[in-house]
Amino acid sequence: MPKTVKTIDQNLIKAFAEARNGLPAMVDQVEDGYNSQPLRFHFDEVDNTDSFDINPVSWKVFFVEMQNRELALAYEEDGDDPYYYEFVPAHA
């Protein structure tokens, strides 16, 4: 059974993305007139068919947004999908 990792450690988050050739990004997403710009990683290998605008951001901007939104990265070690992750509340 895969182990779920939840972290706010910037080095671990960056290592997760870079091990999968991922880059930090935000998505232009308007919901109820509010531009939420959710955080995500862009993986060239699996994200070529996205139907929304992905805006690359620096790691600095990415981590500031994570901190401002009080988010942590959750992913599974040795899971079936190495690209699976989600942002979850950091203090839950």
N, C-alpha and C positions, 0 to 999 in steps of 0.2 A: 504494500500500500504506500503511495507517495506521501511524503511529508510536506505539509503546508508551511511555508515560511512567510512571516509577516515582518516587514522591516521598514525603518525610516533611515537606516544607515546609507548615506549617500554613496559610499564606495561600493557597497553590495548592490545597490540599485543600478548604478552605472555598470558594474560588472555583469549583472543579469542581462542588460540591454546589449552591451557590446559583445558578449559571447554569442549573441544571435544576430549580429550585425544590425542592431537596432539603434535608432537615433531618437532623441527626445523631440516631442512635437505636441502641438495643440490642434484641435479640430474646430473649424468654424461650424458652429451649430447654433441655430437660432430656435429657441423654444419659447413660445408665448411672448415674443418680442424681446427676449433677453438673450444676449449672446453669451452662452455659458463657457465656450472654449474648453471642453474637457481635455484633460491630459491623456496622453497615450505615447506609446513607442511606435515608430514606423519601422517595420521590417520589410526590406525590399523583397525578400523571398516569398512573402505571403500577402503583402498589402498592395499588389499591383492593380487590383480591381476595385479599389475604394471609390465610392460615388460621392464623396464629400471632400472639401478642401482641407488638406493637411498642411499645417504651417510649422516648418522646422523652427525650433527654439534652441537657445544655448542651454547647457546644463545648469548654468546659474539661474536663468529664468525658470526653468523647469522645477528646480528645487525650491525656489522662492514660492512658486505657485503651490507646490505640495505642502510646504510649511503653512502658507496662508490658509489653505483649505483644510489643514490638519489631516492629511492623508498619509497612508502607509502603502507600500507595495506588498501584495500577497501573490505568491506563486507556489507551484508544486515542484519539489525536487524529485527528479526521476519520474515525472508524470508522463502520460501518453502524448500530450501536446506540449512540446518544449516552448512554444510561443504563448501559452496561456498565462495570463496574469490579470489582476484587477487592482484598482485602487480602492482601499477600504478606509474607514475611519481609523485614525492612528491611535485613538485612546479608547477604543471599544473593547 
